[in-house]
Amino acid sequence: MDISKLNSINDNNINKTNETSEGNASEKTSKSSGNTPKDKVSLGDYQFRNNDQLFAKLELEKLNESSSQQFKEMKAQVSEFLNASEHSAEAAQETEMGRKINDPEVWGDIASKILK
């Protein structure tokens, strides 16, 4: 096989170096694949990408939602404790709030937070 005859293989359909260095070949393939779906991890369509205020508002709403959920849980525990304390002191101590009130570790945590 003669190296000088390589350009004549397949009617000179070999990619030339100038075509690839200029990006001509990649442009042809990108135009043909214009109907392909977008990259799912692309942030191009993310509406808060360039707006810090909207992003901060979204994060604040997430924090408010989680705080609201914690408040609802604590309120349910307190109402359970109060309902049980109306019947008897022993029943109140059996609730989750009653166990926390009598737990020495909880009192230690409260004391350490007060001292800080």
Phi, psi and omega in degrees: 000136183257129182296329181293343181266004182295328180293339182270000179288137179054043176054044177061036178269020178279137179297130177276157181292327181290330180292319180282328180288331178275349179084017181293321181292322181288330177295321180296318181287328181288328178291324181286336180259033181291338182267005180285153181294155181286159177296129185287341179262006180289139179262012182297323182265003181287118190290338181263009186301319184249008183236100183294328182293317178293322178297316179296322179295320178296316179295322177296320178296323177296316179295319179298320180295316180291322178293321179296321179294318178296321179296319179297320180294316179295321179296321178295321179294319180293317180294324176296318179296316181294319178296320180289327181289338176292328181279306179195159180290328179293321179293325179293325180288342179278346179284168181296319178294322178296322177293324178291324180295324183266004182274122180295331178294321178296317179294325176294320177296318179297317180295321180292325178289326178292321183287342181284000000 
